[in-house]
């Protein structure tokens, strides 16, 4: 009887401290996505231990496919790597959005991820963080450049640069007033659109100074004055702005292109409570802002802006006021056969004189 009393007292003590029966959150994520401070705060707040496995999209798919969705309670795939995987290998379970505090999130991002991760009418993910491709412009030399169409504008002849990869084809379509993503269910219409994109870029090739191939080269090209209007990544543009206020990243008026990394729950998660608690915790404005201050990526937390470091806050405020944030064109999953079409278009553009 005495032993039972002691055991009961210990159990009550553990429950009172929040450490009883909380278990472990097995998190499959990217490096940097679970900052040590936030892990420590979460564990102290919930009594849940966080066990982290670092990965990337390809490895996440391989690990979850090998176990049929077992071994982890929460994963963080990119939004365009979910639906096609789920259709082939059902490694995730539908998201219970009633357990997510969507009221603290950017509505347009939630809607985009629901749509782009959907299988049989059910959404499989919640947005976490994002990054974008847009324009990096020397505003002193090209004050009116504000859209993708300026990448083939004769006004900036000899001062244009971009990366000749598939995002350029998508951007060009939007700059032409077309919506390429709306044609993802019609391969013939998409092929015809890519032919129009090809003609636009070949006709405008004479205005292009050069192509950039990496983050370093995009910075060097505009920093040296070789180009005033280039396609580029948000973080690179903001770094350049810090050095030279004349140069900045802008969201094209027809929409920046964006990627989103998400939260998705594996099919055989053993701790759903921990998974949903982590999602809501990481997207609380102050916690989301801490992540952004550390890593530089924006998050889906609508209130995070107020808690960002002044310099980072200024970057997001300049480049992404609410209307531009809601106008980001989020990359959906690419249908089978489309990248082959795009590859041939890129080859012909490269070969054109």
The 8 nearest C-alpha neighbors of each residue, nearest first, counted from 0:
[[1, 3, 2, 4, 5, 6, 7, 8],
 [0, 2, 4, 3, 5, 6, 7, 8],
 [3, 1, 5, 0, 4, 6, 7, 8],
 [4, 2, 0, 6, 1, 5, 7, 8],
 [3, 5, 7, 1, 2, 6, 8, 0],
 [6, 4, 8, 2, 7, 3, 9, 1],
 [5, 7, 3, 9, 8, 4, 2, 10],
 [8, 6, 4, 10, 5, 9, 3, 11],
 [7, 9, 5, 11, 6, 10, 4, 12],
 [10, 8, 12, 6, 7, 11, 13, 5],
 [9, 11, 7, 13, 12, 8, 14, 6],
 [12, 10, 14, 8, 13, 9, 15, 7],
 [11, 13, 9, 15, 10, 14, 8, 16],
 [14, 12, 19, 16, 10, 18, 15, 11],
 [15, 13, 19, 11, 17, 16, 12, 18],
 [14, 16, 12, 13, 17, 11, 18, 19],
 [15, 17, 13, 14, 18, 12, 19, 46],
 [18, 16, 14, 46, 15, 19, 13, 45],
 [19, 17, 46, 13, 16, 14, 21, 20],
 [18, 20, 14, 13, 21, 17, 10, 46],
 [21, 19, 22, 18, 14, 17, 46, 47],
 [22, 20, 47, 19, 46, 18, 23, 45],
 [23, 21, 20, 47, 48, 24, 270, 19],
 [22, 24, 48, 47, 49, 25, 21, 50],
 [23, 25, 49, 273, 26, 50, 72, 48],
 [26, 24, 50, 71, 72, 51, 49, 23],
 [25, 27, 51, 73, 74, 24, 50, 71],
 [28, 26, 74, 52, 53, 51, 73, 75],
 [29, 27, 53, 75, 54, 74, 26, 52],
 [28, 30, 53, 54, 32, 55, 31, 75],
 [31, 29, 32, 53, 28, 33, 54, 55],
 [30, 32, 33, 34, 29, 294, 293, 290],
 [31, 33, 30, 29, 34, 28, 290, 294],
 [32, 34, 31, 35, 38, 37, 30, 28],
 [35, 33, 37, 36, 31, 32, 38, 290],
 [36, 34, 38, 37, 39, 33, 40, 31],
 [37, 35, 39, 38, 34, 40, 33, 41],
 [36, 38, 40, 39, 34, 35, 41, 33],
 [39, 37, 35, 41, 36, 40, 42, 34],
 [38, 40, 36, 42, 37, 41, 35, 43],
 [41, 39, 37, 43, 38, 42, 44, 36],
 [42, 40, 44, 38, 43, 39, 37, 45],
 [41, 43, 46, 47, 39, 45, 44, 40],
 [44, 42, 40, 41, 46, 45, 39, 47],
 [43, 45, 41, 42, 40, 46, 17, 47],
 [46, 44, 47, 42, 43, 41, 17, 18],
 [45, 47, 18, 42, 17, 43, 21, 44],
 [46, 48, 42, 21, 45, 23, 22, 49],
 [47, 49, 23, 42, 24, 50, 46, 22],
 [50, 48, 24, 23, 25, 51, 47, 38],
 [49, 51, 25, 24, 26, 48, 52, 23],
 [52, 50, 26, 25, 27, 49, 53, 28],
 [51, 53, 27, 26, 28, 54, 50, 25],
 [54, 52, 28, 29, 30, 27, 51, 55],
 [53, 55, 29, 28, 58, 59, 52, 27],
 [56, 54, 58, 57, 59, 29, 28, 53],
 [57, 55, 59, 58, 76, 60, 77, 54],
 [56, 58, 60, 59, 55, 61, 54, 62],
 [57, 59, 61, 55, 60, 56, 54, 62],
 [60, 58, 56, 62, 61, 57, 55, 63],
 [59, 61, 57, 58, 63, 62, 64, 56],
 [62, 60, 58, 64, 59, 63, 65, 57],
 [63, 61, 59, 65, 64, 60, 58, 66],
 [64, 62, 68, 66, 60, 65, 61, 67],
 [63, 65, 67, 61, 66, 62, 60, 90],
 [64, 66, 62, 63, 67, 61, 68, 60],
 [67, 65, 69, 63, 68, 64, 62, 70],
 [68, 66, 64, 90, 63, 65, 69, 89],
 [67, 69, 90, 63, 266, 265, 267, 66],
 [70, 68, 267, 66, 67, 71, 268, 63],
 [69, 71, 68, 66, 72, 268, 267, 25],
 [72, 70, 25, 73, 69, 268, 26, 265],
 [71, 73, 268, 25, 270, 269, 24, 265],
 [74, 72, 264, 26, 71, 274, 263, 265],
 [73, 75, 27, 263, 28, 262, 26, 264],
 [74, 76, 262, 261, 28, 263, 260, 27],
 [77, 75, 56, 261, 260, 74, 78, 80],
 [76, 78, 260, 80, 79, 261, 259, 75],
 [77, 79, 80, 259, 260, 81, 261, 116],
 [78, 80, 332, 331, 77, 81, 330, 115],
 [81, 79, 77, 78, 76, 82, 332, 84],
 [80, 82, 84, 116, 83, 79, 78, 85],
 [81, 83, 116, 85, 84, 118, 117, 86],
 [82, 84, 86, 85, 81, 87, 80, 332],
 [85, 83, 87, 81, 82, 86, 88, 80],
 [86, 84, 89, 82, 88, 83, 87, 81],
 [85, 87, 83, 84, 88, 82, 89, 118],
 [88, 86, 84, 85, 83, 89, 82, 90],
 [87, 89, 85, 90, 84, 86, 64, 67],
 [90, 88, 85, 91, 86, 87, 84, 67],
 [89, 91, 68, 266, 67, 88, 265, 63],
 [92, 90, 265, 266, 264, 89, 68, 85],
 [91, 93, 266, 264, 265, 94, 123, 90],
 [94, 92, 123, 122, 121, 95, 91, 264],
 [93, 95, 123, 96, 122, 124, 92, 264],
 [96, 94, 97, 98, 93, 99, 123, 122],
 [95, 97, 99, 98, 94, 101, 100, 125],
 [96, 98, 95, 99, 100, 101, 94, 275],
 [99, 97, 96, 95, 275, 100, 94, 279],
 [100, 98, 96, 101, 97, 279, 275, 95],
 [99, 101, 102, 103, 279, 98, 104, 97],
 [100, 102, 104, 103, 99, 96, 109, 106],
 [101, 103, 100, 104, 106, 105, 99, 301],
 [102, 104, 101, 301, 300, 100, 302, 105],
 [105, 103, 300, 301, 101, 299, 102, 106],
 [106, 104, 301, 299, 108, 107, 300, 109],
 [105, 107, 109, 108, 104, 110, 101, 102],
 [106, 108, 110, 109, 105, 325, 111, 324],
 [109, 107, 111, 110, 106, 105, 112, 126],
 [108, 110, 106, 112, 111, 107, 126, 113],
 [109, 111, 107, 113, 108, 112, 106, 114],
 [112, 110, 108, 114, 113, 109, 115, 107],
 [113, 111, 115, 109, 114, 110, 116, 108],
 [114, 112, 122, 110, 116, 111, 115, 117],
 [115, 113, 111, 117, 112, 116, 110, 122],
 [114, 116, 112, 331, 117, 113, 111, 78],
 [117, 115, 82, 123, 113, 122, 114, 81],
 [116, 118, 122, 121, 114, 115, 120, 113],
 [119, 117, 120, 121, 82, 122, 116, 86],
 [120, 118, 121, 117, 122, 86, 82, 93],
 [119, 121, 118, 117, 122, 114, 113, 116],
 [120, 122, 117, 118, 119, 93, 123, 94],
 [123, 121, 117, 113, 116, 93, 94, 124],
 [122, 124, 93, 94, 116, 263, 117, 121],
 [125, 123, 263, 262, 122, 261, 94, 116],
 [124, 126, 262, 261, 112, 109, 127, 263],
 [127, 125, 261, 299, 109, 112, 260, 128],
 [126, 128, 261, 299, 298, 260, 262, 125],
 [129, 127, 298, 260, 297, 259, 299, 296],
 [128, 130, 259, 297, 258, 296, 298, 260],
 [131, 129, 258, 257, 296, 297, 259, 233],
 [132, 130, 257, 256, 233, 232, 255, 133],
 [131, 133, 232, 256, 231, 255, 233, 257],
 [132, 134, 255, 250, 231, 230, 251, 232],
 [135, 133, 230, 249, 231, 248, 229, 136],
 [136, 134, 248, 229, 247, 236, 231, 230],
 [135, 137, 228, 227, 246, 138, 247, 134],
 [136, 138, 246, 227, 245, 139, 140, 141],
 [139, 137, 142, 141, 245, 140, 136, 246],
 [138, 140, 137, 245, 142, 141, 246, 136],
 [139, 141, 138, 137, 142, 227, 136, 245],
 [142, 140, 138, 143, 144, 139, 137, 227],
 [141, 143, 138, 144, 139, 140, 137, 136],
 [144, 142, 141, 145, 138, 140, 146, 149],
 [145, 143, 141, 142, 149, 146, 136, 228],
 [146, 144, 251, 143, 252, 149, 249, 147],
 [145, 147, 251, 252, 148, 149, 144, 253],
 [146, 148, 174, 149, 150, 251, 171, 170],
 [149, 147, 174, 150, 146, 151, 152, 175],
 [148, 150, 152, 151, 147, 146, 144, 145],
 [151, 149, 148, 147, 152, 159, 228, 229],
 [152, 150, 203, 149, 148, 153, 206, 200],
 [151, 153, 149, 154, 150, 155, 148, 156],
 [154, 152, 156, 155, 206, 151, 203, 149],
 [153, 155, 152, 156, 149, 151, 206, 141],
 [156, 154, 153, 158, 152, 157, 159, 206],
 [157, 155, 206, 153, 158, 154, 207, 159],
 [156, 158, 208, 206, 207, 159, 155, 226],
 [157, 159, 226, 227, 155, 156, 208, 228],
 [160, 158, 207, 228, 226, 208, 229, 157],
 [159, 161, 229, 209, 210, 207, 208, 226],
 [162, 160, 230, 210, 229, 211, 163, 159],
 [161, 163, 211, 210, 164, 212, 167, 230],
 [162, 164, 167, 161, 210, 345, 165, 211],
 [165, 163, 166, 167, 162, 345, 168, 342],
 [164, 166, 168, 167, 341, 169, 163, 345],
 [167, 165, 169, 168, 164, 170, 256, 163],
 [168, 166, 170, 165, 169, 164, 171, 163],
 [169, 167, 171, 165, 166, 170, 172, 196],
 [168, 170, 166, 172, 167, 171, 179, 173],
 [171, 169, 167, 173, 172, 168, 166, 174],
 [170, 172, 174, 168, 173, 169, 167, 175],
 [173, 171, 175, 177, 169, 174, 170, 196],
 [172, 174, 177, 176, 170, 175, 171, 178],
 [173, 175, 147, 171, 148, 172, 176, 170],
 [176, 174, 172, 173, 177, 171, 148, 196],
 [175, 177, 173, 174, 172, 178, 253, 171],
 [178, 176, 173, 172, 175, 179, 174, 192],
 [177, 179, 181, 180, 173, 172, 176, 182],
 [180, 178, 181, 182, 177, 172, 169, 189],
 [179, 181, 182, 183, 178, 331, 330, 169],
 [180, 182, 179, 178, 183, 184, 185, 177],
 [183, 181, 185, 180, 184, 179, 189, 188],
 [184, 182, 180, 185, 181, 334, 186, 189],
 [183, 185, 182, 186, 181, 334, 189, 180],
 [186, 184, 182, 188, 183, 187, 189, 181],
 [185, 187, 189, 188, 190, 184, 183, 182],
 [188, 186, 190, 189, 185, 191, 192, 182],
 [189, 187, 191, 190, 185, 186, 192, 182],
 [188, 190, 186, 192, 187, 191, 182, 193],
 [189, 191, 187, 193, 192, 188, 186, 194],
 [192, 190, 188, 194, 189, 193, 187, 195],
 [193, 191, 189, 195, 194, 190, 188, 196],
 [192, 194, 196, 190, 195, 191, 197, 189],
 [193, 195, 197, 191, 192, 196, 198, 190],
 [196, 194, 192, 198, 193, 197, 199, 191],
 [195, 197, 193, 199, 194, 198, 172, 192],
 [196, 198, 194, 200, 195, 199, 193, 201],
 [199, 197, 201, 195, 196, 200, 202, 194],
 [200, 198, 196, 202, 197, 201, 203, 195],
 [199, 201, 203, 197, 202, 198, 204, 196],
 [200, 202, 204, 198, 203, 199, 348, 197],
 [203, 201, 199, 200, 204, 198, 205, 151],
 [204, 202, 151, 200, 201, 205, 206, 199],
 [203, 205, 201, 206, 207, 202, 200, 151],
 [204, 206, 203, 207, 202, 156, 201, 157],
 [207, 205, 156, 157, 204, 203, 153, 151],
 [208, 206, 159, 204, 157, 205, 209, 160],
 [207, 209, 157, 159, 158, 160, 206, 226],
 [210, 208, 160, 207, 211, 159, 161, 226],
 [211, 209, 161, 160, 162, 212, 163, 208],
 [210, 212, 162, 217, 216, 161, 213, 160],
 [211, 213, 162, 216, 210, 214, 217, 163],
 [214, 212, 216, 215, 211, 217, 162, 218],
 [215, 213, 217, 216, 218, 235, 212, 232],
 [214, 216, 218, 213, 217, 219, 212, 235],
 [215, 217, 219, 213, 218, 211, 214, 220],
 [218, 216, 220, 214, 211, 219, 215, 213],
 [217, 219, 215, 216, 220, 221, 222, 214],
 [218, 220, 216, 222, 217, 221, 223, 215],
 [221, 219, 217, 225, 223, 218, 222, 216],
 [220, 222, 226, 224, 223, 219, 218, 225],
 [221, 223, 219, 224, 220, 218, 239, 225],
 [222, 224, 221, 220, 225, 219, 226, 218],
 [225, 223, 221, 226, 222, 220, 227, 158],
 [224, 226, 220, 223, 221, 158, 227, 208],
 [227, 225, 158, 221, 159, 224, 228, 220],
 [226, 228, 137, 158, 136, 221, 159, 141],
 [229, 227, 136, 159, 226, 135, 158, 160],
 [230, 228, 160, 161, 135, 159, 134, 231],
 [229, 231, 134, 161, 133, 135, 160, 162],
 [232, 230, 134, 132, 133, 135, 229, 233],
 [231, 233, 132, 235, 234, 131, 133, 236],
 [232, 234, 236, 235, 248, 131, 132, 237],
 [233, 235, 237, 236, 232, 238, 295, 248],
 [236, 234, 238, 237, 232, 233, 239, 218],
 [237, 235, 248, 239, 233, 247, 234, 238],
 [236, 238, 240, 234, 239, 235, 247, 248],
 [237, 239, 235, 241, 240, 236, 234, 242],
 [240, 238, 236, 242, 237, 241, 243, 246],
 [241, 239, 244, 243, 237, 247, 246, 242],
 [240, 242, 238, 239, 243, 244, 237, 246],
 [241, 243, 239, 240, 244, 238, 246, 237],
 [242, 244, 240, 245, 241, 246, 239, 247],
 [245, 243, 240, 246, 241, 242, 247, 239],
 [246, 244, 138, 243, 137, 139, 247, 240],
 [247, 245, 137, 240, 244, 136, 243, 138],
 [248, 246, 240, 236, 135, 136, 237, 249],
 [247, 249, 135, 236, 134, 233, 237, 136],
 [250, 248, 318, 134, 251, 135, 133, 247],
 [249, 251, 255, 133, 318, 254, 252, 134],
 [252, 250, 146, 254, 253, 145, 255, 147],
 [251, 253, 146, 254, 145, 250, 323, 255],
 [254, 252, 251, 173, 174, 146, 255, 147],
 [255, 253, 327, 251, 326, 252, 328, 250],
 [254, 256, 133, 327, 250, 251, 132, 328],
 [257, 255, 328, 132, 131, 327, 329, 254],
 [256, 258, 131, 329, 130, 328, 327, 330],
 [257, 259, 129, 130, 329, 330, 131, 260],
 [260, 258, 129, 128, 77, 78, 261, 126],
 [261, 259, 77, 128, 127, 76, 78, 129],
 [262, 260, 126, 127, 75, 125, 76, 77],
 [261, 263, 75, 125, 124, 74, 126, 127],
 [264, 262, 124, 74, 75, 73, 123, 261],
 [263, 265, 73, 91, 92, 74, 72, 266],
 [266, 264, 91, 68, 268, 267, 90, 92],
 [265, 267, 91, 92, 68, 90, 268, 264],
 [266, 268, 69, 68, 265, 269, 70, 72],
 [267, 269, 72, 265, 270, 266, 71, 69],
 [270, 268, 72, 267, 271, 71, 69, 70],
 [269, 271, 273, 272, 268, 72, 274, 24],
 [272, 270, 274, 273, 275, 269, 268, 72],
 [271, 273, 275, 274, 270, 276, 277, 21],
 [272, 274, 276, 271, 270, 275, 24, 277],
 [273, 275, 271, 277, 272, 276, 73, 72],
 [274, 276, 278, 277, 272, 273, 279, 271],
 [275, 277, 273, 279, 274, 278, 280, 272],
 [278, 276, 280, 274, 275, 279, 281, 273],
 [279, 277, 275, 281, 276, 280, 274, 282],
 [278, 280, 282, 276, 277, 281, 100, 275],
 [279, 281, 277, 283, 282, 278, 276, 286],
 [282, 280, 278, 279, 286, 283, 287, 277],
 [283, 281, 287, 279, 300, 280, 284, 278],
 [282, 284, 280, 286, 281, 285, 287, 279],
 [285, 283, 303, 302, 287, 286, 300, 288],
 [284, 286, 288, 287, 283, 306, 303, 289],
 [287, 285, 289, 288, 283, 284, 281, 290],
 [286, 288, 284, 282, 290, 289, 285, 281],
 [287, 289, 303, 291, 285, 307, 290, 286],
 [290, 288, 286, 292, 287, 291, 285, 293],
 [289, 291, 293, 287, 288, 292, 294, 286],
 [292, 290, 295, 288, 294, 296, 293, 289],
 [291, 293, 289, 290, 295, 294, 288, 307],
 [294, 292, 290, 291, 295, 289, 34, 31],
 [293, 295, 291, 296, 292, 290, 31, 32],
 [296, 294, 291, 292, 293, 297, 234, 311],
 [297, 295, 291, 294, 129, 130, 128, 298],
 [296, 298, 129, 128, 291, 295, 130, 299],
 [299, 297, 128, 300, 127, 129, 287, 296],
 [298, 300, 104, 105, 127, 126, 128, 301],
 [299, 301, 104, 282, 298, 303, 302, 284],
 [302, 300, 104, 105, 103, 303, 299, 284],
 [301, 303, 284, 304, 300, 305, 103, 104],
 [302, 304, 284, 288, 305, 306, 300, 301],
 [305, 303, 307, 306, 302, 312, 288, 301],
 [304, 306, 303, 307, 302, 312, 284, 288],
 [307, 305, 304, 303, 288, 285, 308, 284],
 [308, 306, 312, 288, 304, 305, 309, 311],
 [307, 309, 311, 310, 312, 292, 306, 288],
 [308, 310, 312, 311, 313, 307, 306, 314],
 [311, 309, 313, 312, 308, 314, 307, 241],
 [312, 310, 314, 313, 308, 309, 307, 315],
 [311, 313, 309, 307, 315, 314, 310, 308],
 [312, 314, 316, 310, 311, 315, 317, 309],
 [315, 313, 311, 317, 312, 316, 318, 237],
 [314, 316, 318, 319, 312, 317, 313, 311],
 [315, 317, 313, 314, 319, 320, 318, 312],
 [318, 316, 314, 315, 319, 313, 320, 249],
 [317, 319, 249, 315, 316, 250, 314, 320],
 [318, 320, 324, 323, 315, 316, 317, 321],
 [319, 321, 323, 316, 322, 324, 318, 317],
 [322, 320, 324, 323, 325, 319, 326, 316],
 [321, 323, 325, 324, 320, 326, 319, 327],
 [324, 322, 326, 319, 325, 321, 320, 327],
 [323, 325, 321, 319, 326, 322, 327, 320],
 [324, 326, 322, 323, 327, 107, 321, 108],
 [327, 325, 323, 254, 324, 322, 328, 255],
 [328, 326, 255, 254, 324, 325, 256, 329],
 [329, 327, 256, 257, 254, 255, 326, 330],
 [328, 330, 257, 258, 256, 327, 331, 111],
 [329, 331, 258, 257, 328, 79, 332, 256],
 [332, 330, 79, 115, 329, 333, 78, 180],
 [333, 331, 79, 334, 80, 330, 115, 83],
 [332, 334, 331, 335, 337, 79, 338, 183],
 [335, 333, 337, 332, 336, 183, 184, 338],
 [334, 336, 337, 333, 338, 339, 186, 332],
 [335, 337, 339, 338, 334, 340, 186, 333],
 [338, 336, 340, 339, 335, 334, 341, 333],
 [337, 339, 341, 340, 336, 342, 335, 333],
 [338, 340, 342, 337, 341, 336, 343, 335],
 [341, 339, 337, 338, 343, 342, 344, 190],
 [340, 342, 338, 344, 339, 343, 345, 337],
 [341, 343, 339, 345, 344, 340, 338, 346],
 [342, 344, 346, 341, 345, 340, 347, 339],
 [345, 343, 341, 347, 346, 342, 197, 348],
 [344, 346, 348, 342, 343, 347, 341, 349],
 [347, 345, 343, 349, 344, 348, 350, 342],
 [348, 346, 350, 344, 349, 345, 351, 343],
 [347, 349, 345, 351, 350, 346, 201, 344],
 [348, 350, 346, 347, 351, 345, 163, 352],
 [351, 349, 347, 348, 346, 352, 345, 201],
 [352, 350, 348, 349, 347, 201, 204, 346],
 [351, 350, 201, 204, 349, 205, 348, 202]]
